[in-house]
Amino acid sequence: MQENLCGEITPAKIDDYKIDSTKFIDALLKIIDKKESKEDEQIFALNLIPKIINELAEKNNIAMMKKLKNFIININFSEFTKRNPLHIAAWKGNLRMIKFLLKLRLGVNDIDESKSTPLNFACLYGHREVALILKEKGGILNMTPYICNKLLEYAYSGDLEKLKLFYECGANLNIEDYDKRTVAHIAAAEGHTQIIEFLLENTNVNIMVCDRWGNTPYSEAGNEKIKELIRNKYKNCNKLIFSFCLLEKFKKNIFIYNT
């Protein structure tokens, strides 16, 4: 509430006390610092701070974040929120906020309840610059089941740029689904020539691997160009494929026999 020149009490403007406003932050800090504040008021304010910090990270409000710098450095965010400000800034692609938070030495590899790191979010939402700076500062990509499924989805839809970004940030593109089908199997079967070309020329992906039925990316290739790319990469391609598949079928038969 505010008092006008006539001494009348009028309500404060709502915009003045939005969660990311200077007046709101200053009022909250006053409650925390003021000796006369009641203990339960201070506890309430302190528990509110981590949520406010994450909202400021989402809105890319660095000016207000600077006011709360000491709290950002000292708060254990896992006790209050599911994610720290780096998770939020990486999700939104807020590059300036990421740089600000990294200077405060915030946990670059903290994990949330889904076991995701900030780098996971940057890659998932295609924020290349954010992802690369997180990786440069020691960020690690956590290969969760969700990430593995997304990589197989990108192979199916032909999203080469996402696959490139994930690989650049440390993703293992040799991952398999329950049928032992890989990124290469799916991309080849869907006829995504550019993905196969990328895998052959830039990664250590095993193109000769067999799925549970003995099929390889070569045998499943959706067009002749993909087969040609694989043949050019591997001499005696047909002999290699036959050998790999024979070995896989032999292992499968041994397993069935033993069980």
N, C-alpha and C positions, 0 to 999 in steps of 0.2 A: 504494500500500500504506500501511497505517496500523499504529501500534504501540499495543496496549492497555495497561492499568495493570500487567499482569503482564509486560510486555515482549515479548508475543507479537505476531508480525506477522499482521495480518488484512487482507483485501482491502477497499478503499474501496467504499462503496455506489455502485452504478452511477448512481443518480439524482443523486448529488452531482457527477458529471462528465458530465452531458448537455451537448450542444453549446451550449445556451442557458442553462447554469447559471453562477452567479457563480464557483464554484470552478474550472470549466473555463476561463472567460475570464481569470480572475486568473492561473491557471497558465500560460496561453498568453502573457499580457503579461509575466510574470516571465521567461519564456524569451527574449523579445525584448529586454527591458531589461537582463537580467543580463549583466555583463561576462564572467563565467566560462562562459557558454553557448558551445557549439561553433558555428562558423559555419554548418554544415549544419543544425543544429537551428533556428537563427534564420531561415534561408532557408525551411525547412519551415513554421515558424510564420507567417512573413510571407505566404507563399503561401496559407495556410489562412484568413487573416483575411477576404479578400473573400467567400469562400464562406460563412463564418460570418455576416458582415454581411447577406448576402442571405437566409439562413435566419432570422435575427432579424427582418428586415423582413417575411418571410412570416408569422411567428408574432406579429407586432405587439408585440415585446418592446422597448419604448422604454427601459426601465431599463438593459438590457444595451447597447443602442445608444449610450447616453450615455457609457458607459465606452470605447467605440471611436470617439468623435466625431472625434478627430484623424485617425484612419485613413480614416474616411468622406470627410473633406474632401480628403485628399491622394492617395487611391488613384485610379489610372486603371483603372476597372473593365473596360474593353474588353480590357485586357491579360490579365485573369484569368478573367473570367466573360462569358457571352454577354449578360447584362443587368445593369443597375445596380439598386440597392435601390428606386428609384422605379418601375421596371418591375414589380418583384415586389409592392410595396405597392399599386400601381394594379390589378394583376391580382386581388389578394385583396380589394380594396376597403377597405384599412386607412387610414381617413381621418386618424386621429391620427398615424400613422406618416408619411403624406404631408406633413402640416403640419410635422412635425419635420424631415424631410429637406429640405423647401423652404427652411427657415430656414438650412440649411447650404449653400445655393446649389448643390445637386447639379444635374447637367445635366438640365434639364427636357425637353430635346428630343434627348437621346441616343437613338441607334437600335440595335436588336439585330440579330442575323444575318438576321432576316426583314424588316428595314427598318422595324420598328414602334417608335413612341415610347411613353412611358408613357400618353399620352392615348389612343392606339390601344387599349391594354389596358383602360383604364377604360371606354371606350365599348363595346367588344366584350362585356364582362362586365356591362354595365348598371349600373355604379357611378356614378350621376348626380352625387352630391356631390363625389366624387373628381374626376370629369371636369371639372366646372365650376371647381373650384379650380385644377386644372392649367392650364386654358385662361386663367383670370384671371392666372396667373403667367407667361403667355407660352407655354404648351404648344401645340404644333401637331399637328394630325391629319395623318398621312402617308397619302395615298390610294394604298395598295399594291393590287396585283391582288386580294389576299385580301379587303381591305376592300370593294373594288368588288363582288366576288362576294357578299359578305355583305349588302350593301345590296339587291341584286337578290333575294336569298333572303328578306329581311325583307318586301319588296314582295309576294313570292309567298305568304308565310305570313300576311301581314296584321299584322305586328308594328309597329304605329304608334309605340309608345313608343321603340323602338330607333331608328327613322328620325328621330324628333323629336330624340333625344339627339345622334345623329350630325350632324344638320343644325345644331343649336345649337352644336356644337363645330367647325363649319367644313367639313363634308362637302359635296362637290359631288353633288347628286342628279340632275344631268343626265347622269351616266355611262351608257354604252351597253355592251351585250354584243356578241358577234361578229356578231349579226344586226341591230345598231343598235336593239335594243329597250331601252327605258329603264325606270326605276323606275315611271314613269307608265303605260307600256304594260302592264307585268306586273300592277300593282295594279288597273288598269281591267279587264283581261281576267279577273282572278280575282274581280271584283266587290267589291273592298275600298273601299267608298264613303268611309269616314272618311279613308283615306289620300289619295284624290283630293281630298277637301275640304281637307285640310291642305296639300297641294301647291298648290292654287289660291289659298288665302287667306294662306299664310304664307311661301311660297318664290318663287324666280325660275325655277322649273322650266318648261321649254318643253313645254306640254301638246300643242301642235300639231305636234310633230315626227313624221316618218314613219320607219318601220323599213325594212329592205331590200326589203320587199314592198309598200311604199307604205301600210301600215296606220298609223293614228294611235290614241292612247288612246281617242279619241271613237268611232272606227269599231269598236274592239275591246271597248267597254264591256260589262261583264257584266250590267248592269241599267240600267233607264231612268233611275234616280236619278242615276247618274254622268253620263249624257248631258245631263240637265237641269242639273246643276251646271256642266258645261263650256259649255253654251249660255248660261247666265246670266252666265258670266264673259266670254265672247266674243260680241259681237253679230255677226250674219251668219256664224255658226259654219260652216254648211255650205259657204259660198263660200270661206272661209279654208281649210278642210280640202281642198277640191277644188284650190285653188291650190297649197298646199304639196305635195300628193301629185303633182300634174302636174309641178311643178318637180323633185321627186325622181326621177320616172320619166324626165324629160327628161335629167337629169344621168346617170342610169344608162345610157340609150341612147347618149349621147355617149361615155361611157367604153367601152362595148362596141364601138362603131364605131371608136374610136381604137386599140383593141387588136387 
